[in-house]
Amino acid sequence: MDAFLSMVVSNPLADIQILLSLAGVGSFIIFAWGFTGYVLAHEDDDHEQHASVRMITGLVWMVIFFVLWEAIRYVVSLY
């Protein structure tokens, strides 16, 4: 625990990194939930549509968080 706290204090981007990592995990869970629902839909069109929307939503959020993290790293590397 002490190593974690010292990393957060010594590295100003650690808070952002932890936050975006947790958000990425959450979006992966949404994607996996949609994928599982899509596979288990058994030809129910209404359920397949909701599951595919959930999969796309999770995937879009994962891409947004990744691009945001890379943009932050790029801007910080300029200084």
N, C-alpha and C positions, 0 to 999 in steps of 0.2 A: 504494500500500500504506500509505503514511503517513496518508492521509486516512481510510482504513478503520480503522486503529488509533486515530487520534484520535477518531473517531466512537464507537468501542467504549468508550474511556476516558471521554469527556465525557458520553455518554448511557447511564445505567444500564439502560435498557430495550433497548439495542441487542443485548445477548447473547440476551435472550428473543426479540426480534424475529427475529434470525438463526436461532435454533433452531427457532422455529415456522414460519418460511418454508421451511427445509429439510425439516421434517416435512410441510408442505403439498405441497411438490414431490414427496416420496416417495409420499404418498397419491394424488396425481394420476397418478403413474406406475403405481401399482397399479390405479387406475380405468381408465387407458388400456389397460393390459395386459388387463384383463378385457373391456373393450369390443371390443378387437381380436379376442380369442379368441371372443367371442360372435358377432361378424360373420363370422368365418371358420369357425364350427362346422359349417356345411353340414348342418343338421338332425340333428346328433348330440346327442340329448337329454342324455346324461350330460355331455358337454363343455359344452353350453349352460348347464346347471345350475351347474357349477363356475365358468364365466366370469361368470355373473350374480351369484354370491356374491362373486366378486372385485371386480366393479364396485360392488356395494352396500357392500362393506367399504371400498373406497377412497373412495367418496362420504361414508360416515359419518365416516371419519377426517378428511376435509377439513372437514366441518361442525364437528366437535369442535375442531379446531385453530383455525378461524376464530372460533368462539364463545369459546374460551379466550383468544385474543388480544384480542378486543373486551372481555371481562370484565376483563382485566388493565388495558387502557387506561382503562376506566371507573373502576376502583378508584384508579388512579394520579391521574386527573383530580380526584378528590375531595380530594386533599391538596395 
